[in-house]
Amino acid sequence: MYYSNPYTIGETKIDKLSLLPFSEIMETYEKMMVKPIPTPRIILLEVFLPLIR
């Protein structure tokens, strides 16, 4: 029987690595995660006006 720890950090295998600029990361995040707030709509189907005497 063999046990391998799933939390073990292995060796880095990428030599030339660069991070994206923060503005580009935020742009991607907003496209994927931020949902626009829908504007409320009111639809009137019928209007009843009572007769006042």
N, C-alpha and C positions, 0 to 999 in steps of 0.2 A: 504494500500500500504506500502511495506517495502523496504528500501534501504540498501544495504550492500556495504561498501567501498571495492573495489577489491585490494587496496594497503595496507590494514591493515595487519600487521605482527602478525601472531598467535604465539602460545606457542611452544617451541621446545619439541618434543616428543621422541627423540632418546637420550638415556643415554650414551652409549659407542660409541663414534664416533672418528675416527682418519682419518687424511688426507693422501693421497698417497704421496710418495716422489716426488719432482719436476721432477726428471729424468723419472719417470714412467708416469707422466702426459704429459711430452713432447713427449715421445715415442707414447702414445696413440694419441696425437694431430697430430703428423707427419703421422701416419697411416691413420687418418681420413681426414685431411685437406690439407696436402701438396701433390700436384700433381707433379710427375716427369716431367721434361722438355724433350719432345721428341727430339730425334736427327733428324736433317733434312736429308731427303733422296732425291736424284736426280735420276730420272728414265729417260733414253734416249730411246725414241721410234724410232726415225729416225735421221739420220745425213746426211745432204746434203753437198757435197763438190763441189764447182764450178770449172769448167775447166778454167784455166788461160792460154792464148796463148801469 
